[in-house]
Amino acid sequence: MDLFLIDAIGPFFRGLKKKRINWSKIPFTHLSRSSESWQCIQQEMHRFCQQVAALGYNAVTLDDVSHVFAHPLHEPEIAENISFWREQFRELFAIIRSHGLAVYLTVDAVPMTAAIAHELAGDDDATETYFCQMIESTLHDFPELAGIVLRIGESDGKDVRDPLRSHLHVKNAAQANQLLLRLLPIFEGVNRTLIFRTWTVGAHGIGDLIWHRDTLERTLRDVDSSHLVVSMKHGESDFFRYLPLNQAFFRIKQRKLLELQARREYEGAGEYPSFIAADCARFRDELDGVENLAGISVWCQTGGWHRFRRRAFLEDDQRDQWIRLNVQFAIRMFRNQWSVDQCLTEIWGEALLPVAREFLHLTDEAIMHVLYIENVAQQKRFFRRVRIPPLIHSYWDSLYIHPLMRTLLREWVSDRAVAMVQSARCISQFPRLLDLSRQLQVCGDDLDHMHDLFSLMHLARQYYLADDPAPSQDCIVDAKKLYKIRWPKTQRERYRIKTQFTATAPSSRAFALACRIFLRQQRGYRWIDHLLILQPLAVLYQILRNRHASLFPKAMNKLAMGVDTLFR
């Protein structure tokens, strides 16, 4: 392994006023052009790079190619902004390289303005040519770049108001293969690296690239270059627990990069401890001896739509400590080949190793058995081209408590008694966990907040799984009030507890039938998927959306790329 990559977008979120932040990309439309603002970004970039370089990382990623690429069809205001950003990013590249770190820029396939989209007029060949010219021009204009990270399976979220928006261009494996074969000679000609990400959100035929072996094989067919690295998330879904290691690491011959997330977007985003040490140890051991493993790509800031605002390596009061610890675990365990105990000893010393070991174990237990419902998380389910996440009742910064979730979980949890016992046991361990945190002198009230939040999750589980939900409803209402009083949003960003006890839910029998029809417990597609689910269902969904939009909650399409994406 020789590539140890980490994202460096934290400095660009300094002082962002939005209530809920899209952490998937630098918020260019909110960046000030004042010299004071960019001096602060430069200072924080120095601070960030100094720390990650000292840990052993040797490269960083920044967003993105489209905001430093000049094109004659750009509207005047956009062209002026790009000219400014090109100057600023050139200075940032120099800062990063002064710390011995290589620089990679990200790009989606394909970003464009309204004027360029009008000029291309939906012509696939013209769009691909435009994109290749964008890449070639950027590599020529910025020789300090080590390479580019390409994402083909996701585009800008619904909330992005940037005139430079990315659009899903690649629809199938043949298109992806053709694009790679056109791009690689560009990278080979200037001796740079193309990092190709297999992540997708399930849209179009390419939407199963992350887990379907045939789609991946057809995408990489005849693509053989020392200038290519294939970057993959560790599982067949997003950054969740309980997922087995993606078997594509063992199937493809190309150089490979393992993606890890230190700021756990579905597990508090740094608001409470959610360690990746055990997963890092498991992945490293399973990957031992795998062909062409190039290294790791660690996300310390990127990912999710949150109200939470902790920025890795940039907090004066150490509020980012849970993120920093995960960043340290990842580099030590993959680059230095350390054990978990060696990592803990470096952080807390030999004398506190037993305390740190127990603290790590108890926090892992709480994540695995209170945040997640083990019985559900261990099940394998697919809808169309997407693997259903192992965590569904809590998403990003919200906990959902309503009848539909109750119906779903009662159908999927086969042993409700065990699920309740596991959760109760972990809640009972919090006094010990709080005592351990004091011995380790870790961040202030984060464990108190975690205790209150996870206690609410335990009450929610009682509502989900009990035969009679009524007794737990009053407890949840009272606990929610206390949670809002104890953790007011004026003092710290907190979870939103979304309760709705009066909504109508489908009968358990109807829901079970729908699950059998629309969901499958195998990777391969069934005959009913080809006949009904993949194409006809997509058409039906679009008709309903167009004619009866009021039937669909607005929240379904407010964040990320929206639920519509699943039906493309």
C-alpha positions as CSV (number, residue, x, y, z in Angstrom):
1,M,0.0,0.0,0.0
2,D,1.3,3.4,-0.9
3,L,-1.7,5.8,-1.1
4,F,-3.2,7.1,2.1
5,L,-5.8,9.6,1.1
6,I,-8.0,11.9,3.3
7,D,-10.5,14.6,2.4
8,A,-9.6,18.2,3.2
9,I,-12.9,20.1,2.7
10,G,-13.4,21.1,6.4
11,P,-11.9,24.6,6.1
12,F,-14.5,25.6,3.5
13,F,-17.4,25.1,6.0
14,R,-16.1,27.6,8.5
15,G,-19.0,29.9,9.6
16,L,-21.6,28.4,7.3
17,K,-25.0,29.7,8.4
18,K,-27.3,27.1,6.9
19,K,-29.4,25.2,9.5
20,R,-28.8,21.8,7.8
21,I,-25.5,21.4,5.9
22,N,-24.9,19.3,2.8
23,W,-21.5,17.8,3.7
24,S,-21.0,16.0,0.4
25,K,-19.2,18.8,-1.3
26,I,-17.6,22.2,-0.7
27,P,-20.5,24.8,-0.5
28,F,-19.1,27.0,-3.3
29,T,-22.2,29.2,-3.5
30,H,-21.8,30.2,0.1
31,L,-18.1,31.0,-0.1
32,S,-17.2,34.7,0.4
33,R,-14.7,36.3,-1.9
34,S,-13.3,38.5,0.8
35,S,-9.5,38.2,1.3
36,E,-10.1,37.7,5.1
37,S,-12.3,34.7,4.4
38,W,-9.7,33.1,2.1
39,Q,-6.9,33.9,4.6
40,C,-8.9,31.9,7.2
41,I,-9.3,29.0,4.8
42,Q,-5.6,29.0,4.0
43,Q,-4.7,29.1,7.7
44,E,-7.0,26.2,8.5
45,M,-5.7,24.3,5.5
46,H,-2.2,24.7,6.9
47,R,-3.5,23.5,10.3
48,F,-5.3,20.5,8.9
49,C,-2.5,19.4,6.6
50,Q,0.1,19.7,9.3
51,Q,-1.8,17.3,11.5
52,V,-2.8,14.6,8.9
53,A,0.7,14.6,7.4
54,A,2.2,14.0,10.9
55,L,-0.1,11.0,11.3
56,G,1.1,9.5,8.0
57,Y,-1.4,10.5,5.3
58,N,0.3,11.4,2.0
59,A,-2.5,12.8,-0.1
60,V,-5.7,14.8,0.2
61,T,-8.9,15.3,-1.9
62,L,-10.6,18.6,-2.6
63,D,-13.8,19.5,-4.6
64,D,-13.9,19.9,-7.5
65,V,-12.8,20.0,-11.2
66,S,-15.9,21.9,-12.4
67,H,-15.2,25.0,-10.2
68,V,-11.6,25.5,-11.6
69,F,-12.4,24.7,-15.2
70,A,-12.7,27.6,-17.6
71,H,-15.0,27.2,-20.6
72,P,-15.9,29.8,-23.3
73,L,-19.6,29.1,-22.9
74,H,-19.7,29.9,-19.2
75,E,-22.0,32.8,-18.3
76,P,-20.0,36.0,-17.3
77,E,-20.7,35.7,-13.5
78,I,-19.7,32.1,-13.5
79,A,-16.6,32.8,-15.5
80,E,-15.6,35.5,-13.1
81,N,-16.1,33.2,-10.1
82,I,-14.1,30.4,-11.7
83,S,-11.2,32.8,-12.4
84,F,-11.2,33.8,-8.8
85,W,-11.4,30.2,-7.5
86,R,-8.6,29.1,-9.8
87,E,-6.3,31.7,-8.2
88,Q,-7.3,30.7,-4.7
89,F,-7.1,27.0,-5.3
90,R,-3.6,27.3,-6.8
91,E,-2.5,28.8,-3.5
92,L,-4.2,26.1,-1.5
93,F,-2.5,23.4,-3.7
94,A,0.9,25.0,-2.8
95,I,0.0,24.9,0.9
96,I,-1.0,21.3,0.7
97,R,2.1,20.3,-1.2
98,S,4.3,22.2,1.3
99,H,3.3,19.6,3.8
100,G,4.4,16.7,1.5
101,L,0.8,15.9,0.5
102,A,-0.3,15.1,-3.0
103,V,-3.5,16.8,-4.2
104,Y,-6.5,15.1,-5.9
105,L,-9.6,16.9,-7.2
106,T,-13.0,15.2,-7.3
107,V,-15.4,15.3,-10.3
108,D,-18.8,14.0,-11.1
109,A,-19.8,12.8,-14.6
110,V,-20.9,15.2,-15.8
111,P,-21.0,18.8,-14.4
112,M,-22.3,21.7,-16.6
113,T,-24.0,25.0,-16.6
114,A,-27.4,25.7,-18.1
115,A,-25.7,27.2,-21.2
116,I,-23.4,24.3,-21.7
117,A,-26.3,21.8,-21.2
118,H,-28.3,23.8,-23.9
119,E,-25.3,23.6,-26.3
120,L,-24.8,19.8,-25.7
121,A,-28.6,19.3,-26.2
122,G,-28.5,15.8,-24.6
123,D,-26.0,14.4,-27.1
124,D,-24.2,11.6,-25.3
125,D,-21.1,11.7,-27.5
126,A,-20.8,15.5,-27.4
127,T,-21.2,15.4,-23.6
128,E,-18.5,12.8,-23.2
129,T,-16.2,14.8,-25.5
130,Y,-16.9,17.9,-23.4
131,F,-16.1,16.0,-20.2
132,C,-12.8,14.6,-21.5
133,Q,-11.8,18.1,-22.6
134,M,-12.6,19.3,-19.1
135,I,-10.4,16.7,-17.5
136,E,-7.5,17.2,-20.0
137,S,-7.7,21.0,-19.6
138,T,-7.6,20.8,-15.8
139,L,-4.7,18.4,-15.7
140,H,-2.8,20.7,-18.1
141,D,-3.6,23.9,-16.2
142,F,-2.8,22.4,-12.8
143,P,0.4,20.3,-13.1
144,E,0.5,20.2,-9.3
145,L,-2.4,17.8,-9.3
146,A,-1.6,14.2,-8.7
147,G,-4.8,13.0,-10.2
148,I,-8.6,13.2,-10.2
149,V,-11.3,11.2,-8.3
150,L,-14.2,10.3,-10.6
151,R,-17.7,9.7,-9.4
152,I,-20.2,8.4,-12.0
153,G,-23.0,7.1,-9.8
154,E,-24.2,10.1,-7.9
155,S,-24.7,13.8,-8.7
156,D,-25.4,17.0,-6.8
157,G,-28.2,16.8,-4.2
158,K,-31.6,18.4,-4.5
159,D,-30.6,21.2,-2.2
160,V,-27.7,22.4,-4.3
161,R,-28.4,25.7,-6.0
162,D,-25.0,26.0,-7.7
163,P,-25.3,27.0,-11.4
164,L,-22.4,24.5,-11.9
165,R,-24.4,21.3,-11.3
166,S,-23.5,17.7,-11.9
167,H,-25.9,15.4,-13.8
168,L,-26.0,11.7,-14.1
169,H,-24.6,11.0,-17.5
170,V,-23.4,7.3,-17.3
171,K,-26.5,5.0,-17.5
172,N,-24.9,1.6,-18.1
173,A,-21.7,-0.4,-17.9
174,A,-21.0,0.0,-21.6
175,Q,-21.0,3.8,-21.2
176,A,-18.8,3.6,-18.1
177,N,-16.3,1.4,-19.9
178,Q,-16.2,3.7,-22.9
179,L,-15.6,6.7,-20.7
180,L,-12.8,5.0,-18.8
181,L,-11.1,3.9,-22.1
182,R,-11.3,7.5,-23.3
183,L,-10.1,9.1,-20.1
184,L,-7.1,6.9,-19.3
185,P,-4.9,7.9,-22.2
186,I,-5.3,11.5,-21.0
187,F,-3.9,10.5,-17.6
188,E,-1.2,8.3,-19.0
189,G,0.0,11.1,-21.2
190,V,0.6,13.4,-18.3
191,N,1.6,10.7,-15.8
192,R,-1.4,11.3,-13.4
193,T,-3.8,8.9,-11.6
194,L,-7.5,8.4,-12.3
195,I,-9.3,7.2,-9.2
196,F,-12.5,5.6,-10.3
197,R,-15.2,5.3,-7.6
198,T,-17.8,2.4,-7.9
199,W,-20.3,4.1,-5.5
200,T,-23.8,4.6,-7.0
201,V,-27.2,5.5,-5.6
202,G,-29.0,2.9,-7.6
203,A,-30.0,5.0,-10.6
204,H,-30.2,3.5,-14.1
205,G,-28.5,0.2,-15.2
206,I,-25.2,1.3,-13.7
207,G,-26.9,1.6,-10.3
208,D,-25.8,-1.8,-9.1
209,L,-22.1,-1.3,-9.8
210,I,-21.2,-1.4,-6.2
211,W,-22.3,-5.0,-5.7
212,H,-23.2,-6.7,-9.0
213,R,-20.1,-8.6,-10.3
214,D,-21.3,-8.6,-13.9
215,T,-21.8,-4.8,-14.0
216,L,-18.4,-4.3,-12.5
217,E,-16.7,-6.8,-14.9
218,R,-18.3,-5.1,-17.9
219,T,-17.3,-1.7,-16.7
220,L,-13.7,-2.6,-16.2
221,R,-13.4,-4.9,-19.3
222,D,-10.1,-4.2,-21.2
223,V,-9.4,-1.3,-18.8
224,D,-5.8,-2.1,-17.7
225,S,-3.6,0.8,-16.8
226,S,-1.1,1.5,-14.0
227,H,-2.7,5.0,-13.9
228,L,-6.0,3.7,-12.7
229,V,-7.1,3.0,-9.1
230,V,-10.6,1.6,-8.4
231,S,-12.0,3.0,-5.2
232,M,-14.7,1.1,-3.3
233,K,-16.7,1.4,-0.1
234,H,-16.1,-1.5,2.2
235,G,-19.6,-2.9,1.9
236,E,-22.4,-3.3,-0.7
237,S,-24.2,-0.2,0.7
238,D,-23.1,3.1,2.3
239,F,-20.9,3.4,5.4
240,F,-22.9,1.2,7.7
241,R,-22.0,-1.6,10.2
242,Y,-22.8,-5.3,9.8
243,L,-22.0,-5.3,6.1
244,P,-19.6,-8.0,4.9
245,L,-16.5,-6.9,3.0
246,N,-17.2,-6.1,-0.6
247,Q,-16.1,-9.2,-2.6
248,A,-15.1,-7.0,-5.5
249,F,-11.8,-6.5,-3.7
250,F,-11.0,-10.1,-4.4
251,R,-12.4,-10.3,-8.0
252,I,-10.9,-7.4,-9.9
253,K,-7.2,-7.2,-10.9
254,Q,-6.9,-3.4,-11.0
255,R,-5.3,-1.4,-8.2
256,K,-7.8,-0.9,-5.5
257,L,-8.5,1.7,-2.8
258,L,-10.6,0.9,0.4
259,E,-12.9,3.7,1.4
260,L,-13.5,4.3,5.1
261,Q,-15.4,6.9,7.0
262,A,-14.1,8.5,10.2
263,R,-16.9,11.1,10.6
264,R,-19.7,8.5,10.7
265,E,-22.5,10.2,8.9
266,Y,-25.2,7.7,10.0
267,E,-23.7,7.3,13.5
268,G,-23.7,10.8,15.0
269,A,-21.2,12.5,12.7
270,G,-18.8,13.1,15.6
271,E,-21.4,14.0,18.2
272,Y,-20.7,10.9,20.2
273,P,-18.0,8.1,20.0
274,S,-18.5,5.7,17.1
275,F,-15.2,3.9,16.6
276,I,-14.1,2.1,13.5
277,A,-11.1,0.3,15.0
278,A,-12.8,-3.1,15.1
279,D,-13.9,-2.7,11.4
280,C,-10.4,-1.6,10.4
281,A,-8.9,-4.7,12.0
282,R,-11.4,-7.0,10.3
283,F,-11.0,-5.4,6.9
284,R,-7.3,-5.4,7.1
285,D,-7.1,-9.1,8.1
286,E,-9.6,-10.1,5.4
287,L,-7.7,-8.1,2.7
288,D,-4.3,-9.6,3.7
289,G,-2.6,-10.8,0.6
290,V,-5.2,-9.4,-1.8
291,E,-3.8,-8.4,-5.2
292,N,-3.0,-4.7,-5.9
293,L,-4.4,-3.1,-2.8
294,A,-3.2,0.5,-3.3
295,G,-4.2,1.9,0.1
296,I,-7.1,3.6,1.9
297,S,-9.3,6.7,1.3
298,V,-10.5,8.1,4.6
299,W,-13.5,10.5,4.8
300,C,-13.0,12.7,7.8
301,Q,-15.5,15.4,6.8
302,T,-17.4,14.3,3.7
303,G,-20.9,12.7,3.8
304,G,-24.4,13.3,5.0
305,W,-27.0,16.1,5.4
306,H,-26.6,17.2,9.1
307,R,-27.2,20.0,11.5
308,F,-24.0,18.8,13.2
309,R,-21.0,21.0,12.6
310,R,-17.9,19.4,14.0
311,R,-14.9,19.8,11.7
312,A,-12.0,17.4,11.8
313,F,-8.7,18.8,13.2
314,L,-10.1,22.3,13.3
315,E,-11.9,22.5,16.6
316,D,-10.2,24.5,19.4
317,D,-12.1,22.8,22.2
318,Q,-11.4,19.2,21.0
319,R,-15.0,18.6,20.0
320,D,-13.7,16.7,17.0
321,Q,-11.9,14.1,19.0
322,W,-14.1,11.2,18.0
323,I,-13.4,11.9,14.3
324,R,-9.7,12.4,15.0
325,L,-9.4,9.1,16.8
326,N,-11.0,7.2,13.9
327,V,-8.6,9.0,11.5
328,Q,-5.7,7.8,13.7
329,F,-7.1,4.3,13.9
330,A,-7.3,4.0,10.2
331,I,-3.8,5.2,9.3
332,R,-2.1,3.2,12.1
333,M,-3.9,0.0,11.3
334,F,-3.4,0.1,7.6
335,R,-0.1,1.9,7.1
336,N,1.7,0.9,10.3
337,Q,-0.1,-2.5,10.6
338,W,-0.7,-1.9,14.3
339,S,-3.2,-3.8,16.5
340,V,-6.1,-2.1,18.2
341,D,-4.2,-2.2,21.5
342,Q,-1.2,-0.5,20.0
343,C,-3.4,2.3,18.8
344,L,-5.1,2.7,22.2
345,T,-1.7,2.7,23.9
346,E,-0.4,5.5,21.6
347,I,-3.4,7.6,22.5
348,W,-3.9,6.9,26.2
349,G,-0.7,5.2,27.4
350,E,0.0,1.8,28.8
351,A,-1.4,2.5,32.2
352,L,-4.9,3.3,30.8
353,L,-5.0,0.5,28.2
354,P,-7.5,-1.6,30.1
355,V,-9.7,1.4,30.6
356,A,-9.5,2.4,26.9
357,R,-10.1,-1.2,25.8
358,E,-13.3,-1.4,27.9
359,F,-14.4,2.1,26.8
360,L,-14.0,1.1,23.1
361,H,-15.9,-2.2,23.7
362,L,-18.9,-0.6,25.5
363,T,-19.3,2.2,22.9
364,D,-19.2,-0.4,20.2
365,E,-21.8,-2.4,22.0
366,A,-24.1,0.6,22.2
367,I,-23.7,1.4,18.5
368,M,-24.3,-2.2,17.5
369,H,-27.2,-3.0,19.8
370,V,-29.0,0.3,20.5
371,L,-28.5,2.4,17.4
372,Y,-28.8,-0.6,15.2
373,I,-31.2,-3.5,15.7
374,E,-28.9,-6.5,15.2
375,N,-31.6,-8.8,13.9
376,V,-32.5,-6.3,11.1
377,A,-29.0,-5.2,10.4
378,Q,-27.9,-8.8,9.7
379,Q,-30.5,-9.4,7.1
380,K,-29.8,-9.0,3.4
381,R,-32.5,-7.2,1.4
382,F,-32.5,-5.5,-2.0
383,F,-34.9,-3.2,-3.7
384,R,-34.4,-2.8,-7.4
385,R,-30.6,-2.0,-7.7
386,V,-30.0,-1.0,-4.1
387,R,-29.1,-3.0,-1.0
388,I,-31.4,-1.9,1.8
389,P,-29.3,-0.2,4.6
390,P,-29.0,-2.1,7.9
391,L,-30.1,1.1,9.7
392,I,-33.5,2.6,8.7
393,H,-35.2,4.1,11.8
394,S,-32.4,6.6,12.4
395,Y,-31.0,8.5,9.4
396,W,-28.4,11.2,9.5
397,D,-29.6,13.6,12.3
398,S,-33.1,12.3,12.8
399,L,-34.8,9.4,14.7
400,Y,-38.1,8.3,13.2
401,I,-40.9,7.0,15.5
402,H,-44.2,6.4,13.7
403,P,-46.6,3.6,12.8
404,L,-45.1,2.8,9.4
405,M,-41.7,2.2,11.0
406,R,-43.4,0.1,13.7
407,T,-45.1,-2.1,11.0
408,L,-41.8,-2.5,9.1
409,L,-39.7,-3.4,12.1
410,R,-42.3,-5.8,13.6
411,E,-42.3,-7.6,10.2
412,W,-38.5,-7.8,10.0
413,V,-37.4,-8.4,13.6
414,S,-37.8,-12.2,14.1
415,D,-36.9,-12.3,17.8
416,R,-38.3,-9.1,19.5
417,A,-37.4,-10.3,23.0
418,V,-33.7,-10.6,22.2
419,A,-33.7,-7.2,20.5
420,M,-35.2,-5.6,23.7
421,V,-32.8,-7.4,26.0
422,Q,-29.8,-6.3,23.9
423,S,-30.8,-2.7,24.0
424,A,-31.7,-2.7,27.7
425,R,-28.3,-4.3,28.6
426,C,-26.4,-1.6,26.7
427,I,-28.4,1.2,28.3
428,S,-27.6,-0.3,31.8
429,Q,-23.9,-0.1,31.0
430,F,-23.9,3.7,30.5
431,P,-23.0,4.6,34.1
432,R,-19.9,2.5,33.7
433,L,-19.2,4.1,30.3
434,L,-19.5,7.5,31.8
435,D,-17.0,6.6,34.5
436,L,-14.6,5.3,31.9
437,S,-14.9,8.5,29.9
438,R,-13.9,10.5,33.0
439,Q,-10.9,8.3,33.6
440,L,-9.8,8.9,30.0
441,Q,-10.6,12.6,30.2
442,V,-12.5,12.6,26.9
443,C,-14.8,15.4,25.7
444,G,-17.2,17.0,28.1
445,D,-20.9,16.2,27.8
446,D,-20.8,14.0,24.7
447,L,-21.3,10.8,26.7
448,D,-24.2,12.4,28.7
449,H,-25.8,13.4,25.4
450,M,-25.3,9.9,24.0
451,H,-26.9,8.4,27.1
452,D,-30.0,10.5,26.8
453,L,-30.3,10.0,23.0
454,F,-29.8,6.2,23.2
455,S,-32.3,6.0,26.1
456,L,-34.8,7.6,23.7
457,M,-33.8,5.0,21.0
458,H,-34.5,2.3,23.6
459,L,-37.9,3.7,24.2
460,A,-38.5,3.9,20.5
461,R,-37.6,0.2,20.2
462,Q,-40.2,-0.6,22.8
463,Y,-42.8,1.3,20.7
464,Y,-41.6,-0.5,17.5
465,L,-41.7,-4.0,18.9
466,A,-44.2,-4.2,21.7
467,D,-47.6,-5.8,21.1
468,D,-49.3,-2.8,22.6
469,P,-47.5,0.5,21.7
470,A,-49.7,2.8,23.8
471,P,-47.7,2.6,27.1
472,S,-44.4,3.6,25.4
473,Q,-46.0,6.5,23.5
474,D,-46.4,8.6,26.7
475,C,-42.9,7.7,27.8
476,I,-41.5,8.8,24.4
477,V,-43.4,12.1,24.5
478,D,-42.0,12.9,28.0
479,A,-38.5,11.8,27.1
480,K,-38.5,13.9,23.9
481,K,-39.5,17.0,26.0
482,L,-36.7,16.4,28.5
483,Y,-34.2,15.8,25.7
484,K,-35.1,19.1,24.0
485,I,-34.9,20.9,27.4
486,R,-31.6,19.3,28.3
487,W,-30.0,19.7,24.9
488,P,-31.6,22.9,23.4
489,K,-30.7,23.6,19.8
490,T,-29.6,27.1,20.8
491,Q,-26.6,25.6,22.6
492,R,-25.7,22.5,20.5
493,E,-27.1,20.9,17.4
494,R,-29.0,17.8,18.5
495,Y,-31.0,15.0,16.9
496,R,-34.5,15.6,15.7
497,I,-36.9,13.2,17.2
498,K,-39.6,12.7,14.6
499,T,-42.7,11.4,16.3
500,Q,-46.1,10.8,14.7
501,F,-48.3,8.3,16.5
502,T,-51.6,9.0,14.7
503,A,-50.6,8.3,11.1
504,T,-52.1,5.4,9.3
505,A,-49.9,2.4,8.5
506,P,-50.6,-0.6,6.3
507,S,-51.7,-3.8,7.9
508,S,-48.9,-6.2,8.8
509,R,-50.3,-8.8,6.3
510,A,-50.4,-6.3,3.4
511,F,-46.9,-5.1,4.3
512,A,-45.5,-8.6,4.4
513,L,-47.0,-9.3,1.0
514,A,-45.5,-6.1,-0.4
515,C,-42.1,-7.1,1.0
516,R,-42.2,-10.5,-0.7
517,I,-43.1,-8.9,-4.0
518,F,-40.9,-5.8,-4.1
519,L,-37.9,-6.8,-1.9
520,R,-35.6,-9.7,-2.5
521,Q,-33.1,-11.5,-0.2
522,Q,-30.6,-12.4,-2.9
523,R,-28.2,-10.3,-4.9
524,G,-29.3,-11.7,-8.3
525,Y,-32.5,-10.4,-9.9
526,R,-35.6,-12.5,-9.9
527,W,-38.0,-13.0,-12.8
528,I,-40.4,-10.6,-11.1
529,D,-37.7,-7.9,-10.9
530,H,-37.2,-8.1,-14.7
531,L,-40.9,-8.3,-15.4
532,L,-42.3,-5.7,-12.9
533,I,-39.8,-4.1,-10.6
534,L,-37.0,-2.7,-12.7
535,Q,-38.7,-0.9,-15.6
536,P,-42.6,-1.0,-15.2
537,L,-42.4,0.1,-11.6
538,A,-40.2,3.1,-12.5
539,V,-42.7,4.2,-15.2
540,L,-45.6,3.8,-12.8
541,Y,-43.8,5.8,-10.1
542,Q,-43.1,8.7,-12.5
543,I,-46.8,8.7,-13.6
544,L,-48.0,8.9,-10.0
545,R,-45.4,11.6,-9.2
546,N,-46.5,13.7,-12.1
547,R,-50.3,13.3,-11.6
548,H,-50.6,12.9,-7.9
549,A,-47.6,14.7,-6.3
550,S,-49.6,15.4,-3.1
551,L,-49.5,11.7,-2.3
552,F,-45.8,11.9,-1.7
553,P,-44.2,13.6,1.4
554,K,-42.2,16.6,0.4
555,A,-39.3,15.3,2.6
556,M,-38.8,12.4,0.2
557,N,-37.1,14.6,-2.3
558,K,-35.6,17.5,-0.2
559,L,-32.2,16.0,0.6
560,A,-29.5,14.1,-1.3
561,M,-30.7,13.1,-4.8
562,G,-34.2,12.4,-3.6
563,V,-36.2,9.1,-3.6
564,D,-36.9,9.7,-7.3
565,T,-33.4,8.4,-7.9
566,L,-34.3,4.9,-6.9
567,F,-36.9,4.7,-9.7
568,R,-34.6,5.8,-12.6
